[in-house]
């Protein structure tokens, strides 16, 4: 049983694939339900979408106000200290979500881990370290957390896992330079990353969703 409450949507009975979507700071699992409904994935068979709700916690950059967050944010600068304890706790919870889908008959190789902003960070943190190969990792408007620890902690099981990263060139929350630095580090570590850059802020656009749709069809294509 997952420690996280989740919304689940199945495109048809007996799903053969799962897409886990992690929301951003202050949102909840409902945030990306409308976008998931726009995706056209019939070609890969029935899909289960899982939208977990992050726990509620005080967030430092928002004056300690309580909100849903995967980890605390102490500052927006690239040099700001990261909430490693919070990141690790949520990593364990997301790993439990993946294992729960496996227990329900979906192999890891048919599971995509995706997220927006903080959810992107959690998808990269967890997916690169997961002990079994995933179908793919998708990150929108986010960055690679605990970046300098990635090389030592990553799992060889996901060394060849496809990664889709997308970002707005006008993002004033997670600056494009930080996203590009994350892309460069992943490429230096040998990961195959599909990169999309769009003229938008800290949001999602239809062109990006279409690119994500195309990528999902590719990584979840029946063997």
TORTI-336107 format. One record per residue (C-alpha): residue number from 1; residue in three letters; x, y, z. Coordinates in nm, 4 decimals, always signed. Example, Ala and Ser with C-alpha at 12.3 -4.5 7.8 and 13.67 -1.06 7.14 Angstrom:
2
pt k = 1	r = ALA	u = +1.2300	v = -0.4500	w = +0.7800
pt k = 2	r = SER	u = +1.3670	v = -0.1060	w = +0.7140
***
This chain:
223
pt k = 1	r = UNK	u = +0.0000	v = +0.0000	w = +0.0000
pt k = 2	r = UNK	u = +0.1442	v = +0.3368	w = -0.1013
pt k = 3	r = UNK	u = +0.2129	v = +0.5978	w = +0.1651
pt k = 4	r = UNK	u = +0.0909	v = +0.8569	w = -0.0876
pt k = 5	r = UNK	u = -0.2714	v = +0.9218	w = -0.1753
pt k = 6	r = UNK	u = -0.3211	v = +0.8972	w = -0.5513
pt k = 7	r = UNK	u = -0.5702	v = +0.9626	w = -0.8277
pt k = 8	r = UNK	u = -0.5825	v = +0.6827	w = -1.0843
pt k = 9	r = UNK	u = -0.7222	v = +0.6925	w = -1.4371
pt k = 10	r = UNK	u = -0.7184	v = +0.3951	w = -1.6750
pt k = 11	r = UNK	u = -0.7690	v = +0.4504	w = -2.0476
pt k = 12	r = UNK	u = -0.9214	v = +0.1031	w = -2.0774
pt k = 13	r = UNK	u = -0.9498	v = -0.2122	w = -1.8633
pt k = 14	r = UNK	u = -0.6421	v = -0.4257	w = -1.7906
pt k = 15	r = UNK	u = -0.3705	v = -0.1629	w = -1.8436
pt k = 16	r = UNK	u = -0.0366	v = -0.2838	w = -1.9733
pt k = 17	r = UNK	u = +0.1593	v = +0.0327	w = -1.8928
pt k = 18	r = UNK	u = +0.1687	v = +0.2935	w = -1.6160
pt k = 19	r = UNK	u = +0.2601	v = +0.6613	w = -1.6286
pt k = 20	r = UNK	u = +0.3243	v = +0.8117	w = -1.2846
pt k = 21	r = UNK	u = +0.2948	v = +1.1926	w = -1.2904
pt k = 22	r = UNK	u = +0.4411	v = +1.3994	w = -1.0058
pt k = 23	r = UNK	u = +0.3010	v = +1.7513	w = -0.9648
pt k = 24	r = UNK	u = +0.4808	v = +2.0743	w = -0.8817
pt k = 25	r = UNK	u = +0.5067	v = +2.2808	w = -0.5633
pt k = 26	r = UNK	u = +0.1727	v = +2.3834	w = -0.4138
pt k = 27	r = UNK	u = -0.0351	v = +2.1808	w = -0.6603
pt k = 28	r = UNK	u = -0.1731	v = +1.8293	w = -0.6141
pt k = 29	r = UNK	u = -0.2407	v = +1.5194	w = -0.8203
pt k = 30	r = UNK	u = -0.5340	v = +1.6838	w = -0.9972
pt k = 31	r = UNK	u = -0.3034	v = +1.9315	w = -1.1704
pt k = 32	r = UNK	u = -0.2074	v = +1.7166	w = -1.4675
pt k = 33	r = UNK	u = -0.5235	v = +1.5090	w = -1.5059
pt k = 34	r = UNK	u = -0.6565	v = +1.7363	w = -1.7870
pt k = 35	r = UNK	u = -0.3275	v = +1.7142	w = -1.9774
pt k = 36	r = UNK	u = -0.3169	v = +1.3352	w = -1.9430
pt k = 37	r = UNK	u = -0.6668	v = +1.3203	w = -2.0892
pt k = 38	r = UNK	u = -0.5356	v = +1.5039	w = -2.3960
pt k = 39	r = UNK	u = -0.2730	v = +1.2390	w = -2.4673
pt k = 40	r = UNK	u = -0.3449	v = +0.9903	w = -2.7452
pt k = 41	r = UNK	u = -0.1823	v = +0.6628	w = -2.6427
pt k = 42	r = UNK	u = -0.4223	v = +0.4082	w = -2.7929
pt k = 43	r = UNK	u = -0.1405	v = +0.2640	w = -3.0043
pt k = 44	r = UNK	u = +0.0367	v = +0.1295	w = -2.6939
pt k = 45	r = UNK	u = -0.2737	v = -0.0287	w = -2.5415
pt k = 46	r = UNK	u = -0.4489	v = +0.0480	w = -2.2107
pt k = 47	r = UNK	u = -0.2542	v = +0.2829	w = -1.9827
pt k = 48	r = UNK	u = -0.2929	v = +0.3543	w = -1.6118
pt k = 49	r = UNK	u = -0.2121	v = +0.7103	w = -1.5054
pt k = 50	r = UNK	u = -0.1194	v = +0.7569	w = -1.1414
pt k = 51	r = UNK	u = -0.1257	v = +1.1090	w = -0.9951
pt k = 52	r = UNK	u = +0.0053	v = +1.1069	w = -0.6358
pt k = 53	r = UNK	u = -0.0454	v = +1.3941	w = -0.3914
pt k = 54	r = UNK	u = +0.2747	v = +1.5167	w = -0.2258
pt k = 55	r = UNK	u = +0.2654	v = +1.5542	w = +0.1536
pt k = 56	r = UNK	u = +0.1839	v = +1.8908	w = +0.3107
pt k = 57	r = UNK	u = +0.4851	v = +2.0629	w = +0.4674
pt k = 58	r = UNK	u = +0.6177	v = +2.4117	w = +0.5469
pt k = 59	r = UNK	u = +0.8124	v = +2.5611	w = +0.2554
pt k = 60	r = UNK	u = +1.0927	v = +2.8025	w = +0.3416
pt k = 61	r = UNK	u = +1.0759	v = +3.0216	w = +0.0289
pt k = 62	r = UNK	u = +0.7044	v = +3.0735	w = +0.0939
pt k = 63	r = UNK	u = +0.7625	v = +3.2041	w = +0.4468
pt k = 64	r = UNK	u = +0.7115	v = +2.8611	w = +0.5975
pt k = 65	r = UNK	u = +0.3509	v = +2.8338	w = +0.4766
pt k = 66	r = UNK	u = +0.2183	v = +2.4792	w = +0.4634
pt k = 67	r = UNK	u = +0.1545	v = +2.3398	w = +0.1169
pt k = 68	r = UNK	u = +0.1969	v = +2.0242	w = -0.0833
pt k = 69	r = UNK	u = +0.5627	v = +1.9752	w = -0.1659
pt k = 70	r = UNK	u = +0.7966	v = +1.6881	w = -0.2399
pt k = 71	r = UNK	u = +1.0743	v = +1.8650	w = -0.0457
pt k = 72	r = UNK	u = +1.1513	v = +2.2028	w = +0.1064
pt k = 73	r = UNK	u = +1.3004	v = +2.4771	w = -0.1106
pt k = 74	r = UNK	u = +1.5503	v = +2.6916	w = +0.0755
pt k = 75	r = UNK	u = +1.6295	v = +2.9259	w = -0.2164
pt k = 76	r = UNK	u = +1.6041	v = +2.9552	w = -0.5942
pt k = 77	r = UNK	u = +1.9722	v = +3.0096	w = -0.6708
pt k = 78	r = UNK	u = +2.1678	v = +2.7183	w = -0.8143
pt k = 79	r = UNK	u = +2.4034	v = +2.7475	w = -0.5193
pt k = 80	r = UNK	u = +2.1272	v = +2.7228	w = -0.2582
pt k = 81	r = UNK	u = +2.1463	v = +2.4330	w = -0.0155
pt k = 82	r = UNK	u = +1.9118	v = +2.1487	w = -0.1074
pt k = 83	r = UNK	u = +1.6740	v = +1.9715	w = +0.1296
pt k = 84	r = UNK	u = +1.8472	v = +1.6366	w = +0.0944
pt k = 85	r = UNK	u = +1.6480	v = +1.4715	w = +0.3748
pt k = 86	r = UNK	u = +1.3195	v = +1.5766	w = +0.2126
pt k = 87	r = UNK	u = +1.4353	v = +1.4646	w = -0.1305
pt k = 88	r = UNK	u = +1.5376	v = +1.1232	w = +0.0031
pt k = 89	r = UNK	u = +1.2099	v = +1.0768	w = +0.1876
pt k = 90	r = UNK	u = +1.0063	v = +1.1503	w = -0.1232
pt k = 91	r = UNK	u = +1.2375	v = +0.9327	w = -0.3311
pt k = 92	r = UNK	u = +1.1496	v = +0.6390	w = -0.1057
pt k = 93	r = UNK	u = +0.7783	v = +0.7174	w = -0.1397
pt k = 94	r = UNK	u = +0.8000	v = +0.7311	w = -0.5204
pt k = 95	r = UNK	u = +0.9985	v = +0.4069	w = -0.5275
pt k = 96	r = UNK	u = +0.7167	v = +0.2538	w = -0.3262
pt k = 97	r = UNK	u = +0.4681	v = +0.3788	w = -0.5876
pt k = 98	r = UNK	u = +0.6667	v = +0.2119	w = -0.8658
pt k = 99	r = UNK	u = +0.6943	v = -0.1122	w = -0.6683
pt k = 100	r = UNK	u = +0.3194	v = -0.0993	w = -0.6078
pt k = 101	r = UNK	u = +0.2553	v = -0.0902	w = -0.9825
pt k = 102	r = UNK	u = +0.4921	v = -0.3826	w = -1.0301
pt k = 103	r = UNK	u = +0.3030	v = -0.5777	w = -0.7642
pt k = 104	r = UNK	u = -0.0146	v = -0.5150	w = -0.9671
pt k = 105	r = UNK	u = +0.1392	v = -0.6763	w = -1.2739
pt k = 106	r = UNK	u = +0.3014	v = -0.3828	w = -1.4584
pt k = 107	r = UNK	u = +0.6732	v = -0.4538	w = -1.5091
pt k = 108	r = UNK	u = +0.9190	v = -0.1705	w = -1.4462
pt k = 109	r = UNK	u = +0.9992	v = -0.1720	w = -1.8182
pt k = 110	r = UNK	u = +0.6392	v = -0.0569	w = -1.8842
pt k = 111	r = UNK	u = +0.6441	v = +0.2265	w = -1.6278
pt k = 112	r = UNK	u = +0.7203	v = +0.5894	w = -1.7121
pt k = 113	r = UNK	u = +0.8063	v = +0.8294	w = -1.4319
pt k = 114	r = UNK	u = +0.7148	v = +1.1887	w = -1.5182
pt k = 115	r = UNK	u = +0.6841	v = +1.5198	w = -1.3377
pt k = 116	r = UNK	u = +0.6611	v = +1.8987	w = -1.3532
pt k = 117	r = UNK	u = +0.8992	v = +2.1353	w = -1.1670
pt k = 118	r = UNK	u = +0.9534	v = +1.9710	w = -0.8254
pt k = 119	r = UNK	u = +0.7948	v = +1.6637	w = -0.9794
pt k = 120	r = UNK	u = +1.0561	v = +1.6726	w = -1.2563
pt k = 121	r = UNK	u = +1.3307	v = +1.6853	w = -0.9943
pt k = 122	r = UNK	u = +1.1776	v = +1.3854	w = -0.8150
pt k = 123	r = UNK	u = +1.1408	v = +1.1902	w = -1.1402
pt k = 124	r = UNK	u = +1.5090	v = +1.2365	w = -1.2211
pt k = 125	r = UNK	u = +1.6245	v = +1.1728	w = -0.8647
pt k = 126	r = UNK	u = +1.4246	v = +0.8517	w = -0.8324
pt k = 127	r = UNK	u = +1.4345	v = +0.7207	w = -1.1869
pt k = 128	r = UNK	u = +1.8123	v = +0.7398	w = -1.2270
pt k = 129	r = UNK	u = +1.8571	v = +0.5477	w = -0.9009
pt k = 130	r = UNK	u = +1.5835	v = +0.2864	w = -0.9424
pt k = 131	r = UNK	u = +1.7105	v = -0.0711	w = -0.9293
pt k = 132	r = UNK	u = +1.5162	v = -0.1988	w = -1.2322
pt k = 133	r = UNK	u = +1.5020	v = -0.0502	w = -1.5838
pt k = 134	r = UNK	u = +1.2081	v = +0.1847	w = -1.6411
pt k = 135	r = UNK	u = +1.0411	v = +0.2570	w = -1.9759
pt k = 136	r = UNK	u = +1.1342	v = +0.6235	w = -1.9508
pt k = 137	r = UNK	u = +1.1770	v = +0.9364	w = -1.7393
pt k = 138	r = UNK	u = +1.0082	v = +1.2629	w = -1.8394
pt k = 139	r = UNK	u = +1.0753	v = +1.5972	w = -1.6749
pt k = 140	r = UNK	u = +0.9015	v = +1.9258	w = -1.7496
pt k = 141	r = UNK	u = +1.0223	v = +2.2673	w = -1.6261
pt k = 142	r = UNK	u = +1.2568	v = +2.1245	w = -1.3646
pt k = 143	r = UNK	u = +1.6169	v = +2.0341	w = -1.2932
pt k = 144	r = UNK	u = +1.8472	v = +1.7571	w = -1.1705
pt k = 145	r = UNK	u = +1.8603	v = +1.7604	w = -0.7875
pt k = 146	r = UNK	u = +2.1622	v = +1.6410	w = -0.5868
pt k = 147	r = UNK	u = +2.3408	v = +1.6698	w = -0.9197
pt k = 148	r = UNK	u = +2.6946	v = +1.6117	w = -0.7912
pt k = 149	r = UNK	u = +2.5868	v = +1.2870	w = -0.6232
pt k = 150	r = UNK	u = +2.4235	v = +1.1424	w = -0.9336
pt k = 151	r = UNK	u = +2.7330	v = +0.9749	w = -1.0803
pt k = 152	r = UNK	u = +2.8047	v = +0.7823	w = -0.7614
pt k = 153	r = UNK	u = +2.4442	v = +0.6911	w = -0.6810
pt k = 154	r = UNK	u = +2.2880	v = +0.6152	w = -1.0181
pt k = 155	r = UNK	u = +2.1753	v = +0.2638	w = -1.1053
pt k = 156	r = UNK	u = +2.3221	v = +0.0862	w = -1.4046
pt k = 157	r = UNK	u = +1.9732	v = -0.0574	w = -1.4580
pt k = 158	r = UNK	u = +1.8610	v = +0.2809	w = -1.5916
pt k = 159	r = UNK	u = +2.1815	v = +0.3847	w = -1.7695
pt k = 160	r = UNK	u = +2.0099	v = +0.3459	w = -2.1086
pt k = 161	r = UNK	u = +1.6600	v = +0.4579	w = -2.0085
pt k = 162	r = UNK	u = +1.5186	v = +0.7231	w = -2.2455
pt k = 163	r = UNK	u = +1.4809	v = +1.0691	w = -2.0900
pt k = 164	r = UNK	u = +1.2572	v = +1.3509	w = -2.2144
pt k = 165	r = UNK	u = +1.3252	v = +1.7001	w = -2.0774
pt k = 166	r = UNK	u = +1.1300	v = +2.0118	w = -2.1720
pt k = 167	r = UNK	u = +1.1524	v = +2.3705	w = -2.0512
pt k = 168	r = UNK	u = +1.0251	v = +2.7199	w = -2.1163
pt k = 169	r = UNK	u = +1.2843	v = +2.9671	w = -2.2404
pt k = 170	r = UNK	u = +1.1086	v = +3.2431	w = -2.0403
pt k = 171	r = UNK	u = +1.0749	v = +3.0455	w = -1.7161
pt k = 172	r = UNK	u = +1.1350	v = +3.2810	w = -1.4209
pt k = 173	r = UNK	u = +1.0911	v = +3.0124	w = -1.1523
pt k = 174	r = UNK	u = +1.3373	v = +2.7456	w = -1.2672
pt k = 175	r = UNK	u = +1.5632	v = +2.9436	w = -1.4978
pt k = 176	r = UNK	u = +1.6451	v = +2.7964	w = -1.8369
pt k = 177	r = UNK	u = +2.0188	v = +2.8086	w = -1.7575
pt k = 178	r = UNK	u = +1.9652	v = +2.5704	w = -1.4675
pt k = 179	r = UNK	u = +1.7715	v = +2.3316	w = -1.6883
pt k = 180	r = UNK	u = +2.0403	v = +2.3452	w = -1.9562
pt k = 181	r = UNK	u = +2.3067	v = +2.2730	w = -1.6929
pt k = 182	r = UNK	u = +2.1075	v = +1.9666	w = -1.5854
pt k = 183	r = UNK	u = +2.0823	v = +1.8549	w = -1.9476
pt k = 184	r = UNK	u = +2.4560	v = +1.8963	w = -1.9959
pt k = 185	r = UNK	u = +2.5367	v = +1.6964	w = -1.6833
pt k = 186	r = UNK	u = +2.3067	v = +1.4120	w = -1.7867
pt k = 187	r = UNK	u = +2.4641	v = +1.4051	w = -2.1321
pt k = 188	r = UNK	u = +2.8131	v = +1.4021	w = -1.9796
pt k = 189	r = UNK	u = +2.7076	v = +1.0982	w = -1.7759
pt k = 190	r = UNK	u = +2.6083	v = +0.9256	w = -2.0985
pt k = 191	r = UNK	u = +2.2294	v = +0.9498	w = -2.0850
pt k = 192	r = UNK	u = +2.0285	v = +0.9810	w = -2.4047
pt k = 193	r = UNK	u = +1.8136	v = +1.2895	w = -2.3496
pt k = 194	r = UNK	u = +1.5507	v = +1.4282	w = -2.5845
pt k = 195	r = UNK	u = +1.5354	v = +1.8025	w = -2.5169
pt k = 196	r = UNK	u = +1.2545	v = +2.0454	w = -2.5943
pt k = 197	r = UNK	u = +1.2663	v = +2.4221	w = -2.5434
pt k = 198	r = UNK	u = +0.9538	v = +2.6335	w = -2.5849
pt k = 199	r = UNK	u = +0.8765	v = +3.0098	w = -2.5782
pt k = 200	r = UNK	u = +0.6842	v = +3.0031	w = -2.2481
pt k = 201	r = UNK	u = +0.7234	v = +3.0601	w = -1.8764
pt k = 202	r = UNK	u = +0.6894	v = +2.8090	w = -1.5923
pt k = 203	r = UNK	u = +0.4002	v = +2.6299	w = -1.7567
pt k = 204	r = UNK	u = +0.3015	v = +2.3768	w = -2.0216
pt k = 205	r = UNK	u = +0.2160	v = +2.4408	w = -2.3879
pt k = 206	r = UNK	u = +0.0389	v = +2.2309	w = -2.6484
pt k = 207	r = UNK	u = +0.3517	v = +2.1864	w = -2.8626
pt k = 208	r = UNK	u = +0.5305	v = +2.0437	w = -2.5587
pt k = 209	r = UNK	u = +0.2395	v = +1.8077	w = -2.4855
pt k = 210	r = UNK	u = +0.2462	v = +1.6898	w = -2.8485
pt k = 211	r = UNK	u = +0.6213	v = +1.6210	w = -2.8217
pt k = 212	r = UNK	u = +0.5675	v = +1.4358	w = -2.4947
pt k = 213	r = UNK	u = +0.2871	v = +1.2337	w = -2.6559
pt k = 214	r = UNK	u = +0.5158	v = +1.1322	w = -2.9417
pt k = 215	r = UNK	u = +0.7927	v = +1.0350	w = -2.6988
pt k = 216	r = UNK	u = +0.5533	v = +0.8269	w = -2.4840
pt k = 217	r = UNK	u = +0.4325	v = +0.6386	w = -2.7914
pt k = 218	r = UNK	u = +0.7951	v = +0.5576	w = -2.8684
pt k = 219	r = UNK	u = +0.9066	v = +0.4422	w = -2.5218
pt k = 220	r = UNK	u = +0.5869	v = +0.2457	w = -2.4537
pt k = 221	r = UNK	u = +0.5638	v = +0.0887	w = -2.7990
pt k = 222	r = UNK	u = +0.4860	v = -0.2824	w = -2.7690
pt k = 223	r = UNK	u = +0.7981	v = -0.4942	w = -2.8032
***
